[in-house]
Amino acid sequence: MKNYYNILDVSKNSSNNEIKDKTKQLIKDVKLLNISPEEKKIKLNELEEAYTFLNDYHKRKSLDDFLDNSSNFINLDNLSNPFNKFNSIFNNNKFVNDSDILDNKNSRTFYQSSSFTTIVNKSGNIVTEEKIMTNNNGDKNESHRIITKDKDGNETIKEIPKNKSKKSIKYNI
């Protein structure tokens, strides 16, 4: 939201008459400036917009509320890119050898996928179904279990065997 008080160079407590007088003075000043007609038109339109906005009670009230609340927020325009600091620290320092990343012999991968579903059954017990699949550099592991917690806090864990009928197909594209 534009700060129309700054455009007209008036305080927030200015009366409508003070805003009107200041706007007239600024219009005269703009007309006397040695700038192109297009630039004058832009500046005059901006002054007119600010004057019209500040003379509308509801719009002015919304601007006042915005300005009062904006002091609680961070002005993002004044912040620099947070990654610049990171890059300045780590850009010139190589902690990892690039050739190690590209060399498949030294390449290590780890992947984990987890799924949790929690419900409360009819008897008031909390039942959590947990499925975890991991792939640690080709060593695949799957676990599937159901954890039931009763009202007293006692847990019962039931391990479910892997279903051998499921087959995954890997496509090289």
C-alpha positions as a Markdown table, in Angstrom:
| # | Residue | x | y | z |
|---|---|---|---|---|
| 1 | Met | 0.0 | 0.0 | 0.0 |
| 2 | Lys | 1.4 | 3.4 | -0.9 |
| 3 | Asn | 2.1 | 5.9 | 1.8 |
| 4 | Tyr | 0.2 | 8.9 | 0.5 |
| 5 | Tyr | 1.3 | 11.0 | 3.5 |
| 6 | Asn | 4.8 | 10.8 | 2.2 |
| 7 | Ile | 3.8 | 11.6 | -1.4 |
| 8 | Leu | 2.1 | 14.9 | -0.2 |
| 9 | Asp | 4.7 | 15.4 | 2.5 |
| 10 | Val | 2.0 | 15.9 | 5.2 |
| 11 | Ser | 1.7 | 14.3 | 8.7 |
| 12 | Lys | -0.8 | 11.7 | 9.6 |
| 13 | Asn | -2.6 | 14.2 | 11.8 |
| 14 | Ser | -3.1 | 16.8 | 9.0 |
| 15 | Ser | -6.6 | 18.1 | 8.5 |
| 16 | Asn | -8.3 | 17.9 | 5.1 |
| 17 | Asn | -7.7 | 21.7 | 4.6 |
| 18 | Glu | -4.0 | 21.3 | 5.3 |
| 19 | Ile | -3.9 | 18.4 | 2.8 |
| 20 | Lys | -5.7 | 20.5 | 0.2 |
| 21 | Asp | -3.3 | 23.5 | 0.7 |
| 22 | Lys | -0.3 | 21.3 | 0.5 |
| 23 | Thr | -1.6 | 19.6 | -2.6 |
| 24 | Lys | -2.2 | 22.9 | -4.3 |
| 25 | Gln | 1.4 | 24.0 | -3.4 |
| 26 | Leu | 2.9 | 20.8 | -4.8 |
| 27 | Ile | 0.9 | 21.1 | -8.0 |
| 28 | Lys | 2.3 | 24.6 | -8.6 |
| 29 | Asp | 5.8 | 23.3 | -7.8 |
| 30 | Val | 5.5 | 20.5 | -10.3 |
| 31 | Lys | 4.2 | 22.8 | -13.0 |
| 32 | Leu | 7.3 | 25.0 | -12.5 |
| 33 | Leu | 9.7 | 22.0 | -12.8 |
| 34 | Asn | 11.9 | 21.8 | -15.8 |
| 35 | Ile | 10.9 | 18.2 | -16.8 |
| 36 | Ser | 9.2 | 16.6 | -19.8 |
| 37 | Pro | 5.4 | 16.9 | -20.1 |
| 38 | Glu | 5.0 | 13.2 | -19.6 |
| 39 | Glu | 6.9 | 13.3 | -16.3 |
| 40 | Lys | 4.8 | 16.2 | -15.2 |
| 41 | Lys | 1.6 | 14.3 | -16.0 |
| 42 | Ile | 2.8 | 11.3 | -14.0 |
| 43 | Lys | 3.7 | 13.5 | -11.0 |
| 44 | Leu | 0.4 | 15.4 | -11.2 |
| 45 | Asn | -1.6 | 12.1 | -11.4 |
| 46 | Glu | 0.3 | 10.8 | -8.4 |
| 47 | Leu | -0.6 | 14.0 | -6.4 |
| 48 | Glu | -4.2 | 13.8 | -7.5 |
| 49 | Glu | -4.4 | 10.1 | -6.5 |
| 50 | Ala | -2.9 | 10.9 | -3.0 |
| 51 | Tyr | -5.2 | 13.8 | -2.5 |
| 52 | Thr | -8.3 | 11.8 | -3.5 |
| 53 | Phe | -7.3 | 8.9 | -1.3 |
| 54 | Leu | -6.6 | 11.0 | 1.8 |
| 55 | Asn | -9.9 | 12.9 | 1.5 |
| 56 | Asp | -11.9 | 9.6 | 1.6 |
| 57 | Tyr | -12.4 | 8.9 | 5.3 |
| 58 | His | -12.6 | 5.1 | 5.0 |
| 59 | Lys | -9.5 | 4.8 | 2.7 |
| 60 | Arg | -7.5 | 7.1 | 4.9 |
| 61 | Lys | -8.5 | 5.1 | 8.0 |
| 62 | Ser | -7.4 | 1.9 | 6.2 |
| 63 | Leu | -4.0 | 3.5 | 5.5 |
| 64 | Asp | -3.7 | 4.7 | 9.1 |
| 65 | Asp | -4.4 | 1.1 | 10.3 |
| 66 | Phe | -1.9 | -0.3 | 7.8 |
| 67 | Leu | 0.8 | 2.1 | 8.8 |
| 68 | Asp | 0.2 | 1.5 | 12.5 |
| 69 | Asn | 0.4 | -2.3 | 12.0 |
| 70 | Ser | 3.3 | -2.2 | 9.6 |
| 71 | Ser | 5.8 | -1.3 | 12.3 |
| 72 | Asn | 5.3 | -4.9 | 13.6 |
| 73 | Phe | 6.4 | -6.4 | 10.3 |
| 74 | Ile | 9.8 | -6.7 | 8.6 |
| 75 | Asn | 10.2 | -4.5 | 5.6 |
| 76 | Leu | 11.2 | -7.1 | 2.9 |
| 77 | Asp | 12.4 | -4.4 | 0.5 |
| 78 | Asn | 15.3 | -3.6 | 2.8 |
| 79 | Leu | 16.4 | -7.2 | 3.3 |
| 80 | Ser | 19.2 | -8.6 | 1.1 |
| 81 | Asn | 19.0 | -12.0 | -0.4 |
| 82 | Pro | 19.6 | -14.4 | 2.6 |
| 83 | Phe | 21.6 | -16.8 | 0.3 |
| 84 | Asn | 24.2 | -14.1 | -0.5 |
| 85 | Lys | 25.6 | -14.5 | 3.0 |
| 86 | Phe | 25.6 | -18.3 | 2.7 |
| 87 | Asn | 27.3 | -18.1 | -0.8 |
| 88 | Ser | 29.9 | -15.7 | 0.5 |
| 89 | Ile | 30.9 | -18.2 | 3.2 |
| 90 | Phe | 30.8 | -21.4 | 1.2 |
| 91 | Asn | 31.3 | -20.4 | -2.4 |
| 92 | Asn | 35.1 | -20.3 | -2.3 |
| 93 | Asn | 35.5 | -23.1 | 0.2 |
| 94 | Lys | 35.1 | -26.6 | -1.3 |
| 95 | Phe | 34.2 | -29.1 | 1.4 |
| 96 | Val | 33.4 | -31.7 | -1.2 |
| 97 | Asn | 35.5 | -32.7 | -4.1 |
| 98 | Asp | 33.4 | -32.3 | -7.3 |
| 99 | Ser | 35.0 | -35.4 | -8.9 |
| 100 | Asp | 33.8 | -37.6 | -5.9 |
| 101 | Ile | 30.2 | -36.6 | -6.7 |
| 102 | Leu | 30.5 | -37.5 | -10.4 |
| 103 | Asp | 32.4 | -40.8 | -9.7 |
| 104 | Asn | 29.9 | -43.6 | -9.3 |
| 105 | Lys | 32.2 | -45.7 | -7.2 |
| 106 | Asn | 32.1 | -43.2 | -4.3 |
| 107 | Ser | 28.5 | -42.3 | -4.8 |
| 108 | Arg | 26.2 | -43.1 | -1.9 |
| 109 | Thr | 22.4 | -42.7 | -1.9 |
| 110 | Phe | 19.8 | -43.0 | 0.8 |
| 111 | Tyr | 16.1 | -42.8 | 0.4 |
| 112 | Gln | 13.3 | -43.2 | 3.0 |
| 113 | Ser | 9.6 | -43.0 | 2.6 |
| 114 | Ser | 7.3 | -43.0 | 5.6 |
| 115 | Ser | 3.6 | -43.3 | 5.9 |
| 116 | Phe | 1.7 | -42.9 | 9.2 |
| 117 | Thr | -2.1 | -43.2 | 9.7 |
| 118 | Thr | -3.6 | -42.7 | 13.1 |
| 119 | Ile | -7.2 | -43.3 | 14.1 |
| 120 | Val | -9.2 | -43.9 | 17.3 |
| 121 | Asn | -11.1 | -47.2 | 17.1 |
| 122 | Lys | -14.5 | -48.0 | 18.7 |
| 123 | Ser | -13.0 | -49.0 | 22.0 |
| 124 | Gly | -11.2 | -45.7 | 22.3 |
| 125 | Asn | -7.7 | -47.0 | 21.6 |
| 126 | Ile | -5.3 | -45.0 | 19.4 |
| 127 | Val | -4.2 | -47.1 | 16.4 |
| 128 | Thr | -1.3 | -46.0 | 14.3 |
| 129 | Glu | -0.3 | -47.8 | 11.1 |
| 130 | Glu | 3.3 | -47.2 | 10.1 |
| 131 | Lys | 4.9 | -48.1 | 6.8 |
| 132 | Ile | 8.5 | -47.3 | 6.2 |
| 133 | Met | 10.5 | -48.0 | 3.1 |
| 134 | Thr | 14.3 | -47.3 | 2.9 |
| 135 | Asn | 16.9 | -47.7 | 0.2 |
| 136 | Asn | 20.4 | -47.3 | 1.5 |
| 137 | Asn | 22.6 | -47.5 | -1.5 |
| 138 | Gly | 20.7 | -50.5 | -2.9 |
| 139 | Asp | 20.0 | -52.2 | 0.4 |
| 140 | Lys | 16.2 | -52.1 | 0.5 |
| 141 | Asn | 14.3 | -52.5 | 3.7 |
| 142 | Glu | 10.6 | -52.3 | 4.3 |
| 143 | Ser | 8.7 | -52.4 | 7.6 |
| 144 | His | 5.0 | -52.3 | 8.2 |
| 145 | Arg | 3.6 | -52.3 | 11.7 |
| 146 | Ile | 0.4 | -51.4 | 13.6 |
| 147 | Ile | 0.8 | -49.8 | 17.0 |
| 148 | Thr | -2.2 | -49.8 | 19.3 |
| 149 | Lys | -2.2 | -47.6 | 22.4 |
| 150 | Asp | -5.0 | -48.2 | 25.0 |
| 151 | Lys | -6.6 | -45.7 | 27.4 |
| 152 | Asp | -4.0 | -46.6 | 30.1 |
| 153 | Gly | -1.1 | -45.8 | 27.8 |
| 154 | Asn | 0.0 | -49.4 | 27.1 |
| 155 | Glu | 1.3 | -50.0 | 23.6 |
| 156 | Thr | 0.9 | -53.2 | 21.5 |
| 157 | Ile | 3.1 | -53.4 | 18.4 |
| 158 | Lys | 2.2 | -55.8 | 15.7 |
| 159 | Glu | 4.8 | -56.4 | 12.9 |
| 160 | Ile | 3.1 | -57.2 | 9.6 |
| 161 | Pro | 5.2 | -59.4 | 7.2 |
| 162 | Lys | 6.2 | -58.0 | 3.8 |
| 163 | Asn | 3.8 | -58.9 | 1.0 |
| 164 | Lys | 6.0 | -60.8 | -1.4 |
| 165 | Ser | 3.4 | -60.6 | -4.2 |
| 166 | Lys | 4.0 | -56.9 | -4.8 |
| 167 | Lys | 6.6 | -56.3 | -7.5 |
| 168 | Ser | 8.1 | -53.0 | -8.4 |
| 169 | Ile | 9.2 | -52.4 | -11.9 |
| 170 | Lys | 12.1 | -50.0 | -12.6 |
| 171 | Tyr | 12.0 | -48.1 | -15.9 |
| 172 | Asn | 15.2 | -46.5 | -17.3 |
| 173 | Ile | 14.0 | -43.5 | -19.3 |
